[in-house]
Amino acid sequence: MRTSNRALLAAALGALVIGGAGLAQDRPESILPPGFGEPAPAPRATATPTVPRPGGTATPRPLATPDATGAVVQPLPTDTPSPLPTPSATPSPVDPATLAAYEMPASARRSLSDVGVGRGIAPDAFGRADGIYVEQLMRRMAAPLPSRWLSIALRRALVGQLDTPRHLNGADFAAERAWLLLRMGESVAARAVVQQVDNGNYTPKLYQVALNAMLAAGDPAGLCPLADAGLATTGEGAWALARPVCTALAGDGAAARAAFAAVRRRRVGTGFDQHLAEKVMGAAGQGRQAVTIEWTDADRLTPWRFGLATATGVAIPDDFYTAVGPQVRSWQALSPSVPVKDRVAIAEQAAAQGVFSNIALVDLYGAVAMADDAPAAAASTAADLRTAYTDPDPAARLTALRQIWGNDPGYGRLILTARAAVRQPAGPNNADADRLIAAMLSAGLDRTAQRWAGVVPAGGQAWALLALSDPDGGRRYAASDVDGYGGGAVRQRLLFAGLAGLGRMPQIEVERAAESLGVPIGRQDSWTRALDRAVADEQPGTVLLLAGIGMQTGAWRGVPPAALFRIVAALRAVGLEGEARMIAAEAVARA
């Protein structure tokens, strides 16, 4: 594909998905949020380990949810167009092995034994764990998670180069990882994982996930080399429509229109969905007429509609997002096709989920400050942010921070101001110390935050955050210290769980506090036993997945303190103490 066409392809499309994009080995199951996919077929009958959950035996989490009428939301049809005419035989046949060697030399081929990008975690993070068990842990995890820091740790683990566990195909393992990343809102990371597998090694499962990952990340160019094989392998309607779209983006308008007409005759997709495809082809310069998209013709937001509308600059009405999960908003926040002014608010939500960093969020507001059409509220925040970061007067900087925070700042606003909070001098009697320290810790600035350790009052919110996040951890705390903390009953239990899990309380004090607060840290169930086994086998990857299983709730107040104790202790035991400290501090900051 010519460079210009490829650039046009990247700019023209966002995310393209039709039909089930599931991950069962025999037949796909929906990977999308409730109301955003297709019904899951009966799961494959396989003797696999039970996925443990806190508090007892696990039950499988449904992969598709019925709508209000009782029917599962249906995907677009998956009719396959008639095969193209078979070309004439080559006069001088070429040996397929010889041809394959020219297309992909042996030196350029990548192994399926270790797939991933970079070294986010040790390659043997899953040790000798059974691959089917690891796969089930990933598949059963509800996402997004309540913890920003656990989400960040999971993303680093899932994206990094990992040894493929026993009994798993490397391509299928990449598919499972990308599927979980998509549900976490990490569309760009999911694309990075599927791109680490050579096209010739794709499996049906990976074709289905790649369809979602490439296009949720706004990179449909990655679909074009896969479209023919994807259609032949899966028979899904998405690939049928991807072929004429890719042909149009390659510059062959006549062939694209003929192929699209054939697909339309087979009624692949509704009229609304076909109009979106025509709009994309028009954006590639191969359309014959302007296409107007009217959302009154659509009954719900589907992956196809989200992706193509986002790619072509068609605004999606807000009420269409009510039936989809928050991860879809994160896809939107990460999409360069969405105007900056429309991404600001959702980017703060994505940051709270761990998708955006402090630096990325500040950069986004920097772009808002330079935009002429930015909303007044966003422009005002951008101006205050500049003051908070650059004004030479500490009092002016603090005033700007207070204006950004307001009376009850969301966690995204604390992340936004993390490095501006660093510039505030540590001193006693600062009414904003709690927010300043919480902001610094939201970006992992733990040593900088410790400057306040000697000036904040004992028993306050800032004191609790510093006690949990201290990277040196030399001090030991007693049950009376926890009793003296004034953060309320829920936070008091979480503070105890964090300190005990980090090993910062003597055992006798742990037992005393656990009894007085009613936190059953000694209780055993299938989840705690699985966590103990993963720690004993030195499997940080399995520990991270089990930690996610232990946080199957939408908010920190729903996380049991006993589960937090187990998670923090397990992470610390497998060498992830930094992550353990940040998660413990986040629990107290956000509960």
DARAJO-V915221 format. One record per residue. RES is the residue in one small letter. PHI is phi in degrees with one decimal (* if undefined). PSI is psi in radians with two decimals (999 if undefined). OMEGA is omega in radians with two decimals (* if undefined). Layout:
# DARAJO-V915221
RES | PHI | PSI | OMEGA
RES | PHI | PSI | OMEGA
This chain:
# DARAJO-V915221
m | * | 2.33 | -3.13
r | -63.6 | 2.66 | -3.09
t | -58.5 | -0.74 | -3.11
s | -64.2 | -0.72 | 3.13
n | -66.5 | -0.66 | 3.14
r | -66.1 | -0.67 | 3.08
a | -64.0 | -0.72 | 3.11
l | -63.3 | -0.67 | 3.13
l | -61.6 | -0.78 | -3.12
a | -66.1 | -0.59 | -3.13
a | -81.3 | -0.47 | -2.99
a | -82.6 | -0.51 | -3.00
l | -118.1 | 2.66 | 3.03
g | -109.9 | -1.47 | -3.05
a | -136.2 | 2.33 | -3.02
l | -130.4 | 1.97 | 3.11
v | -143.6 | 2.25 | 2.98
i | -124.0 | 2.53 | 2.95
g | 73.8 | -3.05 | -3.08
g | -66.3 | 2.31 | 3.06
a | -119.5 | 0.85 | -3.02
g | -86.1 | -3.04 | -2.97
l | -131.0 | 0.19 | 3.11
a | -65.8 | 2.55 | -3.07
q | -63.8 | -0.72 | -3.09
d | -81.1 | -0.70 | -3.05
r | -151.3 | 2.42 | -3.03
p | -66.0 | 2.61 | 2.99
e | -118.1 | 2.68 | -3.07
s | -63.8 | 2.36 | 3.09
i | -105.0 | 0.10 | -2.97
l | -101.8 | 2.90 | -3.12
p | -63.2 | 2.85 | 3.13
p | -51.9 | 2.37 | -3.14
g | 78.8 | 0.21 | -3.01
f | -135.5 | 0.49 | -3.11
g | -157.7 | -2.59 | -3.13
e | -126.6 | 2.88 | -3.12
p | -65.4 | 2.45 | 3.13
a | -82.1 | 2.28 | 3.05
p | -69.7 | 2.94 | -3.12
a | -57.5 | 2.34 | -3.10
p | -65.0 | 2.66 | 3.14
r | -65.1 | 2.31 | 3.14
a | -77.0 | 1.84 | -3.11
t | -139.0 | 2.44 | 3.09
a | -78.1 | 1.64 | -3.11
t | -120.8 | 2.71 | 3.12
p | -62.5 | 2.58 | 3.09
t | -70.9 | 2.36 | 3.08
v | -80.2 | 2.03 | -3.08
p | -75.1 | 2.62 | 3.03
r | -131.1 | 2.65 | 3.13
p | -59.1 | 2.37 | 3.02
g | 91.0 | 0.01 | 3.10
g | 151.6 | -2.87 | -3.08
t | -70.8 | 2.44 | -3.09
a | -79.7 | 2.66 | 2.97
t | -123.0 | 2.46 | -3.09
p | -60.2 | 2.47 | 3.10
r | -86.9 | 2.25 | -3.12
p | -61.7 | 2.50 | -3.12
l | -97.7 | -0.03 | 3.03
a | -149.1 | 2.57 | -3.03
t | -121.5 | 2.29 | 3.10
p | -62.9 | 2.65 | 3.06
d | -86.8 | -2.96 | -3.03
a | -63.2 | -0.42 | -3.13
t | -87.2 | -0.07 | -3.12
g | 94.7 | -0.13 | -3.13
a | -98.7 | 2.44 | 3.10
v | -71.0 | 2.43 | -3.12
v | -59.6 | 2.25 | -3.04
q | -91.3 | 2.61 | 3.08
p | -84.3 | -3.12 | 3.00
l | -68.7 | 2.70 | 3.14
p | -58.5 | 2.72 | -3.10
t | -115.5 | 0.49 | 3.11
d | -61.7 | 2.46 | -3.14
t | -101.5 | 2.33 | -3.14
p | -68.6 | 2.84 | 3.11
s | -60.0 | 2.47 | -3.12
p | -62.7 | 2.60 | 3.10
l | -68.9 | 2.71 | 3.13
p | -57.8 | 2.47 | 3.14
t | -74.0 | 2.22 | -3.14
p | -69.3 | 2.80 | 3.12
s | -65.2 | 2.65 | 3.14
a | -65.5 | 2.55 | 3.09
t | -68.6 | 2.29 | -3.11
p | -55.2 | -0.69 | 3.11
s | -117.3 | 1.67 | -3.07
p | -56.9 | 2.46 | 3.11
v | -106.2 | 2.37 | 3.12
d | -61.4 | 2.21 | -3.10
p | -56.1 | -0.66 | -3.14
a | -64.7 | -0.69 | 3.11
t | -65.5 | -0.76 | 3.13
l | -62.4 | -0.74 | 3.14
a | -63.1 | -0.59 | 3.14
a | -66.6 | -0.59 | 3.09
y | -74.0 | -0.67 | -3.12
e | -69.6 | -0.69 | -3.14
m | -143.4 | 1.59 | 3.13
p | -57.1 | 2.64 | -3.11
a | -56.9 | -0.60 | -3.11
s | -67.8 | -0.38 | -3.10
a | -96.1 | -0.14 | -3.09
r | -77.5 | 2.50 | -3.11
r | -105.0 | 2.49 | -3.10
s | -78.4 | 2.62 | 3.04
l | -88.8 | -0.03 | -3.12
s | -76.8 | -0.39 | 3.07
d | -147.9 | 1.97 | -3.06
v | -121.2 | 2.40 | 3.07
g | 151.8 | -3.10 | -3.09
v | -122.4 | 2.08 | 3.06
g | 71.6 | -2.89 | -3.08
r | -126.4 | 1.18 | 3.13
g | -68.2 | -0.46 | -3.14
i | -153.9 | 2.93 | -3.12
a | -58.3 | 2.39 | -3.13
p | -56.5 | -0.56 | -3.13
d | -94.3 | 0.62 | -3.05
a | -62.2 | -0.36 | 3.12
f | -102.8 | 0.02 | 3.04
g | 50.1 | -2.26 | -3.14
r | -97.9 | 0.34 | 3.14
a | -62.2 | 2.51 | 3.09
d | -68.2 | 2.27 | -3.08
g | -61.7 | -0.64 | 3.13
i | -64.2 | -0.65 | 3.10
y | -65.3 | -0.79 | 3.11
v | -61.4 | -0.74 | 3.11
e | -59.3 | -0.76 | -3.13
q | -67.1 | -0.64 | 3.08
l | -60.5 | -0.79 | 3.14
m | -65.6 | -0.72 | -3.06
r | -69.4 | -0.59 | -3.07
r | -85.2 | -0.12 | -3.06
m | -75.8 | 2.23 | 3.04
a | -80.4 | 2.36 | -3.12
a | -141.0 | 2.66 | 0.06
p | -70.5 | 2.82 | 3.12
l | -91.9 | 2.77 | 3.12
p | -70.5 | -0.37 | -3.05
s | -97.9 | 2.11 | 3.03
r | -61.3 | -0.76 | -3.03
w | -74.8 | -0.57 | 3.04
l | -68.7 | -0.65 | 3.09
s | -62.9 | -0.71 | 3.11
i | -63.7 | -0.78 | 3.13
a | -63.2 | -0.70 | 3.11
l | -65.2 | -0.73 | 3.13
r | -60.2 | -0.80 | -3.14
r | -61.2 | -0.67 | 3.14
a | -70.4 | -0.77 | -3.05
l | -72.5 | -0.53 | -3.13
v | -81.8 | -0.58 | -3.03
g | -63.8 | 2.85 | 3.14
q | -70.8 | 2.03 | -3.05
l | -123.1 | 2.51 | 2.99
d | -68.3 | 2.35 | 3.13
t | -69.6 | 2.18 | -3.14
p | -63.7 | 2.86 | 3.12
r | -58.8 | 2.55 | 3.04
h | 69.1 | 0.30 | 3.09
l | -125.7 | 2.47 | 2.95
n | -76.2 | 2.42 | -3.09
g | -60.4 | -0.63 | 3.12
a | -68.4 | -0.70 | 3.10
d | -66.5 | -0.63 | 3.10
f | -64.3 | -0.72 | 3.07
a | -62.7 | -0.67 | 3.14
a | -64.0 | -0.77 | 3.14
e | -62.5 | -0.72 | 3.13
r | -64.4 | -0.79 | 3.14
a | -65.3 | -0.62 | 3.12
w | -61.3 | -0.80 | 3.11
l | -64.5 | -0.72 | 3.11
l | -60.0 | -0.70 | 3.10
l | -61.4 | -0.74 | -3.14
r | -68.5 | -0.40 | 3.07
m | -81.8 | -0.10 | -3.10
g | 93.2 | 0.06 | -3.04
e | -92.5 | 1.23 | -3.08
s | -66.7 | -0.71 | -3.12
v | -67.0 | -0.73 | 3.11
a | -65.5 | -0.68 | 3.12
a | -62.8 | -0.74 | 3.09
r | -60.7 | -0.73 | -3.12
a | -59.8 | -0.65 | -3.12
v | -69.6 | -0.85 | -3.09
v | -66.7 | -0.46 | 3.13
q | -74.3 | -0.15 | 3.13
q | -85.9 | 0.04 | 3.11
v | -109.0 | 2.27 | 3.10
d | -62.9 | 2.54 | -3.09
n | -56.1 | -0.64 | -3.11
g | -68.3 | -0.24 | -3.12
n | -101.8 | 0.10 | -3.11
y | -65.1 | 2.51 | 3.05
t | -110.8 | 2.91 | 3.09
p | -54.0 | -0.70 | -3.14
k | -63.1 | -0.75 | -3.11
l | -70.8 | -0.58 | 3.04
y | -58.6 | -0.76 | -3.09
q | -66.4 | -0.73 | -3.13
v | -74.0 | -0.66 | 3.12
a | -60.6 | -0.64 | 3.09
l | -55.8 | -0.76 | 3.12
n | -74.3 | -0.82 | -3.01
a | -67.1 | -0.82 | -3.12
m | -59.1 | -0.76 | -2.98
l | -88.4 | -0.48 | 3.00
a | -64.1 | -0.48 | 3.10
a | -87.5 | 0.04 | 3.13
g | 75.9 | 0.55 | -3.12
d | -128.8 | 1.16 | 3.11
p | -68.0 | -0.25 | 3.07
a | -57.6 | -0.54 | 3.11
g | -68.3 | -0.32 | 3.13
l | -77.7 | -0.52 | -2.98
c | -62.2 | -0.73 | 3.07
p | -68.1 | -0.26 | -3.07
l | -102.2 | -0.22 | -2.91
a | -61.1 | -0.84 | -3.09
d | -62.9 | -0.87 | -3.12
a | -69.0 | -0.61 | 3.11
g | -62.7 | -0.73 | 3.11
l | -67.3 | -0.76 | -3.13
a | -65.6 | -0.57 | -3.07
t | -83.2 | -0.76 | -3.03
t | -104.9 | -0.43 | -3.10
g | 67.1 | 0.34 | -3.07
e | -84.3 | 2.53 | -3.10
g | -61.6 | -0.46 | 3.13
a | -58.7 | -0.77 | -3.13
w | -68.5 | -0.57 | 3.12
a | -61.1 | -0.73 | 3.11
l | -80.6 | -0.41 | 3.11
a | -66.9 | -0.55 | -3.07
r | -64.6 | -0.90 | 3.10
p | -66.4 | -0.56 | 3.10
v | -63.5 | -0.78 | 3.12
c | -65.0 | -0.65 | 3.10
t | -63.0 | -0.71 | 3.10
a | -64.3 | -0.74 | -3.13
l | -70.4 | -0.36 | 3.06
a | -81.8 | -0.13 | 3.05
g | 100.6 | 0.04 | -3.13
d | -98.5 | 1.46 | -3.03
g | -65.4 | -0.72 | -3.10
a | -64.1 | -0.81 | 3.14
a | -66.2 | -0.64 | 3.14
a | -65.2 | -0.76 | -3.13
r | -66.5 | -0.66 | 3.12
a | -66.4 | -0.75 | 3.14
a | -66.1 | -0.68 | -3.14
f | -67.6 | -0.66 | 3.10
a | -62.3 | -0.68 | 3.11
a | -65.4 | -0.72 | 3.11
v | -64.7 | -0.71 | -3.13
r | -65.8 | -0.64 | 3.11
r | -63.8 | -0.51 | 3.11
r | -84.6 | 0.03 | 3.05
r | 59.9 | 0.79 | 3.03
v | -82.0 | 1.92 | -3.11
g | 88.2 | 2.86 | 3.09
t | -83.5 | 3.01 | 3.09
g | -60.1 | -0.67 | 3.13
f | -61.6 | -0.78 | -3.12
d | -68.8 | -0.60 | 3.08
q | -68.2 | -0.62 | 3.09
h | -62.2 | -0.69 | 3.10
l | -62.3 | -0.72 | 3.10
a | -63.2 | -0.72 | 3.11
e | -62.7 | -0.62 | 3.13
k | -65.9 | -0.69 | 3.10
v | -64.5 | -0.75 | 3.13
m | -64.3 | -0.62 | 3.07
g | -66.3 | -0.65 | 3.10
a | -63.7 | -0.47 | 3.09
a | -82.0 | 0.01 | 3.12
g | 85.0 | 0.22 | -3.09
q | -113.7 | 0.20 | 3.11
g | -89.9 | 2.67 | -3.13
r | -98.6 | -0.24 | -3.10
q | -155.0 | 2.77 | 3.10
a | -71.0 | 2.52 | -3.12
v | -118.3 | 2.18 | 3.10
t | -103.5 | 2.26 | -3.12
i | -100.6 | 2.12 | 3.11
e | -114.5 | 2.00 | -3.08
w | -70.3 | -0.23 | 3.05
t | -66.0 | -0.28 | 3.10
d | -85.6 | -0.09 | -3.12
a | -110.7 | 2.51 | -3.13
d | -97.8 | -0.32 | -3.11
r | -162.7 | 2.94 | 3.07
l | -91.6 | 2.12 | 3.08
t | -112.8 | 2.93 | 3.11
p | -57.8 | -0.73 | 3.12
w | -58.1 | -0.82 | -3.09
r | -68.2 | -0.69 | 3.10
f | -61.2 | -0.86 | -3.03
g | -66.6 | -0.86 | -3.07
l | -73.1 | -0.62 | 3.10
a | -65.8 | -0.75 | 3.13
t | -62.7 | -0.73 | -3.08
a | -66.4 | -0.59 | -3.06
t | -99.1 | 0.17 | 3.08
g | 77.0 | 0.33 | 3.10
v | -86.2 | 2.04 | -3.11
a | -67.7 | 2.34 | 3.11
i | -95.2 | 2.17 | 3.12
p | -57.4 | 2.48 | -3.07
d | -59.2 | -0.59 | -3.07
d | -68.4 | -0.27 | 3.09
f | -73.9 | -0.30 | -3.14
y | -84.5 | -0.16 | -3.05
t | -68.8 | -0.42 | -3.10
a | -94.8 | 0.07 | -3.12
v | -117.5 | 2.87 | -3.11
g | -78.1 | 2.89 | -3.11
p | -65.3 | -0.34 | 3.13
q | -63.5 | -0.48 | 3.13
v | -67.6 | -0.62 | 3.05
r | -63.4 | -0.61 | 3.10
s | -66.9 | -0.69 | 3.04
w | -56.6 | -0.76 | -3.13
q | -63.6 | -0.74 | -3.12
a | -64.3 | -0.55 | -3.12
l | -84.1 | -0.19 | -3.03
s | -79.1 | 2.14 | 3.09
p | -70.8 | -0.20 | 3.13
s | -77.0 | -0.32 | -3.13
v | -86.2 | 2.28 | 3.13
p | -55.3 | 2.53 | -3.09
v | -56.2 | -0.73 | -3.08
k | -63.0 | -0.44 | 3.14
d | -90.1 | -0.13 | -3.08
r | -101.0 | -0.20 | -2.98
v | -61.8 | -0.95 | -3.08
a | -63.5 | -0.76 | -3.11
i | -73.0 | -0.42 | 3.08
a | -67.4 | -0.61 | 3.07
e | -65.1 | -0.69 | 3.06
q | -63.9 | -0.72 | 3.13
a | -64.6 | -0.62 | 3.10
a | -64.6 | -0.71 | 3.11
a | -63.5 | -0.46 | 3.09
q | -86.6 | -0.07 | 3.13
g | 95.4 | 0.06 | -3.08
v | -80.8 | -0.65 | 3.12
f | -106.9 | 2.47 | 3.04
s | -90.8 | 2.99 | 3.07
n | -60.0 | -0.76 | -3.10
i | -64.9 | -0.76 | 3.14
a | -63.7 | -0.66 | -3.13
l | -69.0 | -0.72 | 3.10
v | -64.6 | -0.71 | 3.10
d | -60.5 | -0.69 | 3.14
l | -63.6 | -0.73 | 3.10
y | -69.4 | -0.50 | 3.04
g | -63.0 | -0.67 | 3.08
a | -67.6 | -0.62 | 3.09
v | -62.6 | -0.71 | -3.11
a | -63.1 | -0.45 | -3.11
m | -95.0 | -0.13 | -3.10
a | -83.4 | 2.47 | 3.14
d | -81.8 | -0.42 | -3.04
d | -107.8 | 0.38 | -3.12
a | -68.6 | 2.49 | 3.07
p | -59.1 | 2.64 | -3.06
a | -59.2 | -0.73 | -3.11
a | -64.9 | -0.76 | 3.14
a | -66.6 | -0.70 | 3.12
a | -64.3 | -0.67 | 3.11
s | -64.9 | -0.73 | 3.10
t | -63.8 | -0.70 | 3.12
a | -62.1 | -0.70 | 3.12
a | -66.2 | -0.76 | 3.10
d | -63.6 | -0.64 | -3.14
l | -65.3 | -0.70 | 3.09
r | -60.6 | -0.75 | 3.11
t | -63.0 | -0.77 | -3.10
a | -62.6 | -0.51 | -3.12
y | -92.1 | -0.55 | -2.92
t | -117.9 | -0.32 | -3.07
d | -65.3 | 2.37 | -3.13
p | -71.5 | -0.30 | -3.10
d | -91.2 | 2.06 | 3.14
p | -57.8 | -0.63 | -3.14
a | -66.0 | -0.69 | 3.11
a | -67.0 | -0.68 | 3.11
r | -63.8 | -0.73 | -3.14
l | -66.7 | -0.67 | 3.09
t | -61.2 | -0.72 | 3.11
a | -64.3 | -0.70 | 3.10
l | -62.0 | -0.74 | 3.13
r | -62.5 | -0.64 | 3.11
q | -68.0 | -0.63 | 3.10
i | -68.0 | -0.74 | -3.08
w | -71.3 | -0.72 | -3.03
g | 70.8 | -2.82 | -3.10
n | -76.3 | -0.62 | -3.08
d | -140.1 | 1.42 | -3.04
p | -70.3 | 2.45 | 2.98
g | -72.6 | 2.89 | -3.10
y | -64.1 | -0.52 | 3.11
g | -61.3 | -0.62 | 3.12
r | -69.8 | -0.59 | 3.07
l | -66.6 | -0.72 | 3.10
i | -62.9 | -0.73 | -3.14
l | -58.2 | -0.63 | -3.02
t | -102.3 | 0.25 | -3.02
a | -57.0 | -0.88 | -3.07
r | -80.3 | -0.34 | 2.99
a | -71.2 | -0.60 | 3.10
a | -64.1 | -0.53 | 3.12
v | -58.5 | -0.57 | -3.04
r | -76.4 | -0.15 | 3.12
q | -79.0 | 2.31 | 3.13
p | -69.9 | 2.41 | 3.11
a | -74.6 | 2.27 | 3.14
g | -161.8 | 2.78 | -3.12
p | -72.5 | 2.84 | 3.04
n | 59.4 | 0.58 | 3.08
n | -95.0 | 1.97 | -3.07
a | -66.6 | -0.28 | -3.11
d | -102.0 | 0.19 | -3.08
a | -60.0 | -0.68 | -3.12
d | -59.0 | -0.83 | -3.11
r | -70.7 | -0.68 | -3.14
l | -61.0 | -0.79 | -3.11
i | -71.5 | -0.70 | 3.08
a | -61.4 | -0.68 | 3.12
a | -64.3 | -0.79 | 3.13
m | -61.3 | -0.75 | -3.11
l | -71.3 | -0.42 | 3.10
s | -63.4 | -0.40 | 3.10
a | -107.6 | 0.17 | 3.08
g | 78.7 | 0.33 | -3.11
l | -86.6 | 1.12 | -2.99
d | -72.1 | -0.74 | -3.12
r | -68.8 | -0.63 | 3.08
t | -64.3 | -0.70 | 3.14
a | -64.4 | -0.51 | -3.10
q | -66.5 | -0.17 | 3.04
r | -60.4 | -0.40 | -3.10
w | -89.2 | -0.04 | -2.99
a | -59.3 | -0.60 | -3.09
g | -90.7 | -0.02 | -3.03
v | -118.8 | -0.20 | 3.12
v | -91.2 | 2.56 | -3.10
p | -70.6 | 2.49 | 3.09
a | -64.4 | 2.46 | 3.11
g | 90.4 | -0.08 | 3.13
g | -91.7 | 3.11 | -3.12
q | -64.9 | -0.77 | 3.14
a | -62.0 | -0.72 | 3.11
w | -59.9 | -0.75 | -3.12
a | -64.5 | -0.75 | -3.14
l | -63.7 | -0.70 | 3.14
l | -70.4 | -0.62 | 3.12
a | -63.3 | -0.65 | -3.12
l | -79.5 | -0.60 | -3.01
s | -94.3 | -0.09 | -3.10
d | -52.6 | 2.01 | -3.10
p | -70.6 | -0.34 | 3.12
d | -88.4 | -0.67 | 3.03
g | 58.8 | 0.67 | -3.11
g | -79.9 | -0.42 | -3.06
r | -83.8 | 2.55 | 3.06
r | -111.0 | 2.51 | -3.04
y | -116.1 | 2.64 | -3.13
a | -107.9 | 2.93 | 3.10
a | -59.3 | -0.57 | 3.13
s | -65.9 | -0.54 | 3.07
d | -64.7 | -0.73 | 3.11
v | -67.0 | -0.73 | 3.12
d | -61.5 | -0.53 | -3.11
g | -82.8 | -0.07 | 3.14
y | -77.1 | 2.27 | -3.03
g | -100.9 | 0.52 | -3.09
g | -87.3 | 0.04 | -3.10
g | 100.5 | 2.87 | -3.02
a | -63.0 | -0.78 | -3.10
v | -64.1 | -0.85 | -3.13
r | -67.9 | -0.55 | 3.11
q | -62.0 | -0.75 | 3.11
r | -66.7 | -0.69 | 3.13
l | -68.5 | -0.63 | 3.05
l | -60.9 | -0.81 | 3.11
f | -60.5 | -0.79 | -3.13
a | -60.5 | -0.71 | -3.14
g | -67.7 | -0.82 | 3.14
l | -62.9 | -0.74 | 3.14
a | -67.3 | -0.74 | 3.14
g | -65.5 | -0.54 | 3.11
l | -82.4 | -0.03 | 3.13
g | 73.5 | 0.52 | -3.08
r | -103.4 | 0.25 | 3.05
m | -132.5 | 2.36 | 3.04
p | -58.8 | 2.67 | -3.05
q | -58.3 | -0.71 | -3.12
i | -65.1 | -0.60 | 3.11
e | -73.3 | -0.59 | 3.07
v | -61.4 | -0.81 | -3.13
e | -65.4 | -0.69 | -3.14
r | -65.3 | -0.79 | -3.13
a | -69.1 | -0.67 | 3.13
a | -61.1 | -0.70 | -3.14
e | -69.6 | -0.76 | -3.08
s | -70.8 | -0.54 | -3.12
l | -93.0 | -0.19 | 3.14
g | 71.9 | 0.69 | 3.12
v | -106.4 | 1.91 | -3.05
p | -80.6 | 1.23 | -3.06
i | -69.9 | -0.29 | -3.13
g | -92.4 | -0.04 | -3.08
r | -68.8 | 2.45 | -3.13
q | -113.5 | 2.47 | 3.01
d | -152.5 | -3.04 | -3.08
s | -62.1 | -0.61 | 3.14
w | -69.2 | -0.82 | -3.14
t | -64.3 | -0.64 | 3.12
r | -67.6 | -0.68 | 3.09
a | -64.6 | -0.70 | 3.11
l | -63.8 | -0.75 | 3.12
d | -62.4 | -0.70 | 3.12
r | -65.1 | -0.72 | 3.14
a | -64.2 | -0.65 | 3.09
v | -67.3 | -0.80 | -3.13
a | -62.2 | -0.59 | -3.14
d | -88.2 | 0.06 | 3.11
e | 55.4 | 1.02 | -3.12
q | -119.8 | 1.44 | -3.12
p | -61.2 | -0.57 | 3.11
g | -64.1 | -0.77 | 3.10
t | -65.8 | -0.66 | 3.11
v | -61.7 | -0.73 | 3.13
l | -63.7 | -0.73 | 3.12
l | -64.7 | -0.74 | 3.12
l | -67.3 | -0.57 | 3.05
a | -62.4 | -0.72 | 3.07
g | -63.4 | -0.69 | 3.08
i | -61.4 | -0.58 | 3.14
g | -75.5 | -0.11 | -3.14
m | -119.0 | 0.79 | -3.14
q | -82.0 | 1.19 | -3.14
t | -152.2 | 2.79 | -3.05
g | -86.0 | -0.22 | -3.08
a | -149.1 | 2.78 | -3.08
w | -62.2 | -0.55 | -3.12
r | -66.4 | -0.28 | 3.09
g | -89.6 | -0.10 | 3.14
v | -81.9 | 2.10 | 3.13
p | -63.8 | 2.35 | 3.11
p | -55.8 | -0.63 | 3.11
a | -63.7 | -0.64 | 3.09
a | -67.8 | -0.71 | 3.10
l | -61.1 | -0.73 | 3.09
f | -56.7 | -0.82 | -3.12
r | -64.9 | -0.75 | -3.11
i | -63.7 | -0.85 | -3.12
v | -62.7 | -0.78 | -3.14
a | -63.5 | -0.70 | -3.12
a | -68.6 | -0.75 | 3.12
l | -61.6 | -0.74 | 3.12
r | -62.9 | -0.66 | -3.08
a | -69.1 | -0.47 | -3.12
v | -102.0 | 0.33 | 3.03
g | 89.7 | 0.20 | 3.13
l | -107.6 | 0.89 | -3.07
e | -68.1 | -0.66 | 3.11
g | -58.7 | -0.80 | 3.09
e | -63.1 | -0.68 | 3.14
a | -62.1 | -0.75 | 3.14
r | -64.8 | -0.76 | -3.12
m | -66.2 | -0.67 | 3.11
i | -66.2 | -0.73 | 3.13
a | -63.8 | -0.75 | 3.13
a | -68.3 | -0.68 | 3.12
e | -61.4 | -0.67 | -3.14
a | -57.9 | -0.80 | -3.13
v | -71.4 | -0.60 | -3.11
a | -70.7 | -0.59 | -2.97
r | -107.3 | -0.20 | -3.09
a | -67.8 | 999 | *
